[in-house]
Each structure stands twice: as structure tokens, then as C-alpha cells.
Amino acid sequence: MRSLFKAALFPLLLSTFCCSPVDPQPPASSQVASKASPASKGKVVLIHGIFDTRIGLPSLYQAIVNDGYECLMPSLKPVDGRDGLEPMARQLEEEINRKWGTSSKFSLVAFSMGGLISRYYLQELGGALRCEGLYTIATPHNGSYMAYLYPGRGTNQMRPESEFLFKLKRSEHLYDSLGIPTTSYRSAVDIVMIPLESPVWHRSDNVRLWSPIHPALLWDKNLHRDLLRRLDLNRERQLN
């Protein structure tokens, strides 16, 4: 019976986690805008979620680049996280170092599973020393019951009360000690986030929006505006 339940719900899981099948490369206008800018406001890393690469992120990427930021969108493998979130965090570290070296400062904007990958990179691999802000979107900080519907180490780590989540909780104090601002965006009707309080992160600014499906937050203009406002405010704080 449990196997039949999983088989019936898997298509729903896949469709609600995945983003629209658009061109994985940033639009040419975004690339030109990034290169033409005389001096970028700062650096932003945009991290995708499960079952995705970077193909669902161009709308948010475009908004970030148009606001004057340099933006990196790595593709982390395997996309379903079957080998665990730790190797994906190490890939993230490698991509950032390859692009900007080992000392540049940056902010992280991460969707869904990408938020947990980002937290592992920051909290366990030393990335927090370079981080100017962490902004997660529909990330299961407290685990999601939907993670029981797919096999693999990564989804096991995203289940409520997993050892991986406990490990992150034990080291999350560094955001306070290093003064790193954090924001968690969530939808009040996101069925992937069950329980619905899963994205509520107690040491973060929690912003509730209304989007009908899991990836829709990525295209939400209200989220774009709030995120850019926070990036700009944090930039001013860094300059002062």
C-alpha cells in the first residue's frame, strides 16, 4: 500500500518541485547588462532546487542582474540529490571559487533544496566567512513530509528530524555571531512544504507570500522587489 501511495503521488511531487522548462542559459540581454555595468553593486549566487538545474531561475536572475548585481548560477549534480547534499555543497564552493576566487564576498539566494545546500556550505565548509547575506525561497528548514516520497540520501536529509537538519541547527548560531542577515520566503499555500511551517526559520526574517505552486515564488514580482530591497540595504550597510 505504501508503495502504491508513493507511485501515485510521485508525478505530483515532480511537477510541484520542478520549474518551467525554459532555456538554461541566461538571456543574452542579461549577459550584456552584466558586462556593460561599469561597477556592479556586488556578487550574488543563485542556487536551484531539486529536480532542476538552473533552468527555472532566469526570471529571478534577470531581476538581480538588471538591478546591477553580478550573478552566478551554478548547476549542481545530481539534480535529485541522491548522493546527499554535502557533495552538492562542495560543488557550490568549487563553482564560487572558480568564478570569483577564494576571498570575494557574496550573497546567496537559494530555492528549495538549494537553501539547505547553501546552509551546509556556509555553516560546515567555511563559506559564512565570505557571505554577506542568505535569502532562501521555499526551503524546508524544518524538513518536509513530501521528502518521504522519493528515494535517495538527499531527500532523506530533507525529512523532518533528520540528522542533517539537526547538524545544521547545531551550527546556525554563526549567522548571529558573524552578523549575516537571513531571510526565508515562503508561500502560505505551498503543498510541497508540509507541514506548512517548514520554511519558517526561527533566526530569520520570515516573509509570507501567496503563490499557488512551489516554484511560482521564483517568478513572484513582490518577492523580486523585496529581495532587491534587502540586497540594496545590506550593500549600504556593508559600505558604511
C-alpha positions as a printed NumPy array, in Angstrom:
array([[  0.   ,   0.   ,   0.   ],
       [  2.802,   2.412,   0.872],
       [  4.48 ,   1.737,  -2.493],
       [  1.234,   2.429,  -4.351],
       [  0.812,   5.665,  -2.406],
       [  4.304,   6.787,  -3.391],
       [  3.753,   5.83 ,  -7.036],
       [  0.531,   7.809,  -7.186],
       [  1.982,  10.914,  -5.618],
       [  5.362,  10.968,  -7.363],
       [  4.107,  12.78 , -10.517],
       [  2.616,  15.46 ,  -8.268],
       [  5.864,  15.738,  -6.365],
       [  7.867,  16.09 ,  -9.557],
       [  5.582,  18.691, -11.098],
       [  5.399,  20.84 ,  -7.996],
       [  9.133,  20.775,  -7.305],
       [ 10.266,  21.41 , -10.873],
       [ 10.427,  24.722, -12.632],
       [  9.378,  25.702, -16.128],
       [ 11.392,  24.153, -18.98 ],
       [ 12.95 ,  27.332, -20.277],
       [ 16.363,  27.98 , -21.8  ],
       [ 19.008,  27.103, -19.199],
       [ 21.316,  29.86 , -20.379],
       [ 20.788,  33.395, -19.054],
       [ 19.137,  35.632, -21.646],
       [ 21.59 ,  37.494, -23.857],
       [ 20.269,  40.797, -22.561],
       [ 21.2  ,  39.711, -19.026],
       [ 24.719,  38.798, -20.09 ],
       [ 25.151,  42.112, -21.863],
       [ 23.735,  44.038, -18.911],
       [ 26.15 ,  42.314, -16.574],
       [ 29.168,  43.037, -18.767],
       [ 28.131,  46.593, -19.616],
       [ 27.732,  47.674, -15.993],
       [ 30.678,  49.954, -15.073],
       [ 30.725,  48.695, -11.495],
       [ 28.444,  46.014, -10.098],
       [ 26.687,  46.534,  -6.792],
       [ 28.008,  43.208,  -5.588],
       [ 28.006,  39.475,  -6.191],
       [ 25.036,  37.133,  -5.851],
       [ 24.949,  33.333,  -6.16 ],
       [ 21.599,  31.882,  -7.264],
       [ 21.11 ,  28.202,  -6.346],
       [ 18.463,  25.898,  -7.827],
       [ 16.296,  23.282,  -6.118],
       [ 15.674,  19.553,  -6.541],
       [ 14.93 ,  18.025,  -9.998],
       [ 16.174,  21.247, -11.568],
       [ 19.417,  22.747, -12.782],
       [ 19.348,  26.47 , -13.369],
       [ 16.572,  26.352, -15.955],
       [ 13.862,  27.68 , -13.668],
       [ 15.791,  30.714, -12.485],
       [ 16.082,  33.2  , -15.427],
       [ 13.244,  35.44 , -14.216],
       [ 14.892,  35.974, -10.851],
       [ 18.346,  36.067, -12.438],
       [ 17.167,  38.814, -14.799],
       [ 15.796,  40.881, -11.911],
       [ 19.056,  40.588,  -9.962],
       [ 21.275,  41.452, -12.933],
       [ 19.058,  44.333, -14.039],
       [ 19.416,  45.812, -10.562],
       [ 23.172,  45.969, -11.042],
       [ 24.47 ,  42.798,  -9.397],
       [ 26.837,  40.218, -10.843],
       [ 25.089,  36.854, -10.622],
       [ 26.427,  33.293, -10.713],
       [ 24.027,  30.375, -11.409],
       [ 25.791,  27.037, -10.899],
       [ 24.225,  23.711, -11.906],
       [ 24.726,  21.167,  -9.138],
       [ 24.613,  17.424,  -9.784],
       [ 22.932,  15.026,  -9.454],
       [ 19.795,  17.133,  -9.626],
       [ 17.767,  14.802,  -7.39 ],
       [ 20.373,  14.928,  -4.621],
       [ 20.587,  11.129,  -4.493],
       [ 24.206,  11.232,  -3.258],
       [ 23.443,  13.66 ,  -0.461],
       [ 23.511,  17.413,  -0.034],
       [ 27.113,  17.586,   1.187],
       [ 28.692,  16.828,  -2.245],
       [ 26.441,  19.458,  -3.818],
       [ 27.615,  21.99 ,  -1.233],
       [ 31.208,  21.192,  -2.165],
       [ 30.322,  21.717,  -5.836],
       [ 28.85 ,  25.068,  -4.874],
       [ 32.082,  26.009,  -3.119],
       [ 34.11 ,  24.987,  -6.176],
       [ 31.921,  26.975,  -8.56 ],
       [ 32.161,  30.119,  -6.444],
       [ 35.944,  29.807,  -6.107],
       [ 36.309,  29.157,  -9.833],
       [ 34.284,  32.248, -10.701],
       [ 35.429,  34.749,  -8.085],
       [ 38.432,  33.278,  -6.272],
       [ 38.635,  32.381,  -2.601],
       [ 38.257,  35.79 ,  -0.973],
       [ 35.418,  37.661,  -2.733],
       [ 32.299,  38.455,  -0.719],
       [ 28.848,  37.479,  -1.988],
       [ 25.199,  36.926,  -1.071],
       [ 23.348,  33.653,  -1.587],
       [ 19.803,  33.398,  -2.957],
       [ 18.629,  29.788,  -2.861],
       [ 15.466,  27.948,  -3.856],
       [ 14.029,  24.938,  -2.001],
       [ 16.685,  22.216,  -1.54 ],
       [ 19.261,  24.802,  -2.604],
       [ 18.704,  26.605,   0.683],
       [ 19.846,  23.578,   2.676],
       [ 22.822,  23.086,   0.36 ],
       [ 23.725,  26.736,   0.906],
       [ 23.439,  26.428,   4.664],
       [ 25.75 ,  23.398,   4.709],
       [ 28.293,  25.302,   2.602],
       [ 28.11 ,  28.331,   4.888],
       [ 27.97 ,  26.523,   8.222],
       [ 30.143,  23.452,   7.655],
       [ 32.559,  24.382,   4.842],
       [ 33.563,  27.862,   5.984],
       [ 31.573,  29.811,   3.408],
       [ 29.978,  32.009,   6.071],
       [ 33.214,  33.981,   6.435],
       [ 32.602,  35.353,   2.933],
       [ 28.819,  35.623,   2.996],
       [ 27.03 ,  38.991,   3.108],
       [ 23.501,  37.568,   3.256],
       [ 21.435,  34.408,   2.841],
       [ 17.983,  34.572,   1.243],
       [ 16.099,  31.28 ,   0.945],
       [ 12.937,  30.685,  -1.082],
       [ 10.559,  27.841,  -0.165],
       [ 13.318,  25.995,   1.678],
       [ 12.291,  23.174,   4.062],
       [ 14.368,  24.385,   7.019],
       [ 12.375,  22.098,   9.314],
       [ 12.008,  19.255,   6.819],
       [  9.124,  18.288,   4.552],
       [  6.963,  15.152,   4.621],
       [  6.992,  15.227,   0.818],
       [ 10.641,  14.138,   1.025],
       [  9.402,  10.668,   2.03 ],
       [  8.018,  10.193,  -1.477],
       [ 11.374,   9.992,  -3.252],
       [ 14.373,   7.743,  -2.522],
       [ 17.937,   8.887,  -2.069],
       [ 20.235,  10.348,   0.533],
       [ 19.332,  13.958,  -0.266],
       [ 15.597,  13.546,   0.239],
       [ 16.303,  11.523,   3.373],
       [ 18.216,  14.532,   4.687],
       [ 15.256,  16.803,   3.945],
       [ 12.853,  14.798,   6.101],
       [ 11.759,  16.241,   9.459],
       [ 14.12 ,  15.423,  12.33 ],
       [ 16.874,  14.115,  10.054],
       [ 20.419,  14.098,  11.392],
       [ 21.394,  16.501,   8.604],
       [ 18.866,  19.107,   9.787],
       [ 19.917,  18.626,  13.415],
       [ 23.525,  19.255,  12.382],
       [ 22.552,  22.496,  10.68 ],
       [ 20.629,  23.609,  13.759],
       [ 23.659,  22.998,  15.961],
       [ 25.875,  25.346,  13.946],
       [ 23.407,  28.005,  12.808],
       [ 24.43 ,  30.396,  15.603],
       [ 27.215,  31.671,  13.348],
       [ 24.725,  33.85 ,  11.417],
       [ 24.318,  35.881,  14.589],
       [ 27.981,  35.839,  15.562],
       [ 29.074,  36.952,  12.073],
       [ 26.174,  39.36 ,  11.592],
       [ 24.879,  37.667,   8.429],
       [ 21.311,  38.737,   7.575],
       [ 18.949,  35.914,   6.645],
       [ 15.501,  35.927,   5.071],
       [ 13.169,  33.   ,   4.404],
       [ 10.448,  33.461,   1.781],
       [  7.518,  31.058,   1.787],
       [  4.074,  30.603,   0.312],
       [  1.13 ,  30.053,   2.618],
       [ -0.353,  27.512,   0.177],
       [  2.733,  25.529,  -0.911],
       [  1.786,  21.848,  -0.68 ],
       [  5.41 ,  20.766,  -1.073],
       [  6.081,  22.379,   2.284],
       [  4.19 ,  20.015,   4.561],
       [  3.938,  20.952,   7.345],
       [  3.305,  24.47 ,   6.066],
       [  5.549,  25.87 ,   8.795],
       [  8.527,  24.004,   7.357],
       [ 10.116,  27.093,   5.733],
       [  9.759,  29.149,   8.932],
       [ 13.298,  29.651,  10.197],
       [ 13.373,  30.964,  13.742],
       [ 16.532,  33.063,  13.338],
       [ 15.47 ,  34.579,  10.025],
       [ 13.161,  37.287,   8.761],
       [ 10.198,  35.215,   7.548],
       [  8.255,  36.674,   4.631],
       [  4.955,  35.065,   3.667],
       [  3.693,  35.425,   0.104],
       [  0.862,  33.811,  -1.851],
       [  1.915,  31.606,  -4.753],
       [ -0.162,  28.645,  -5.984],
       [  2.646,  26.143,  -6.592],
       [  6.116,  25.522,  -5.204],
       [  8.277,  27.121,  -7.939],
       [  5.922,  30.061,  -8.546],
       [  7.705,  32.094,  -5.874],
       [ 10.656,  32.345,  -8.256],
       [  8.543,  34.452, -10.618],
       [  6.734,  36.454,  -7.946],
       [  7.372,  40.164,  -8.578],
       [  6.659,  41.001,  -4.941],
       [  9.438,  38.634,  -3.927],
       [ 11.766,  40.185,  -6.521],
       [ 11.123,  43.683,  -5.182],
       [ 11.585,  42.681,  -1.547],
       [ 14.735,  40.694,  -2.268],
       [ 16.328,  43.541,  -4.227],
       [ 15.407,  45.983,  -1.477],
       [ 17.124,  43.767,   1.087],
       [ 20.193,  43.293,  -1.094],
       [ 20.471,  47.062,  -1.527],
       [ 20.008,  47.737,   2.184],
       [ 22.657,  45.177,   3.056],
       [ 25.008,  46.681,   0.477],
       [ 24.599,  50.093,   2.094],
       [ 25.279,  48.54 ,   5.48 ],
       [ 28.469,  46.959,   4.173],
       [ 29.65 ,  50.289,   2.731],
       [ 29.04 ,  52.244,   5.948]])
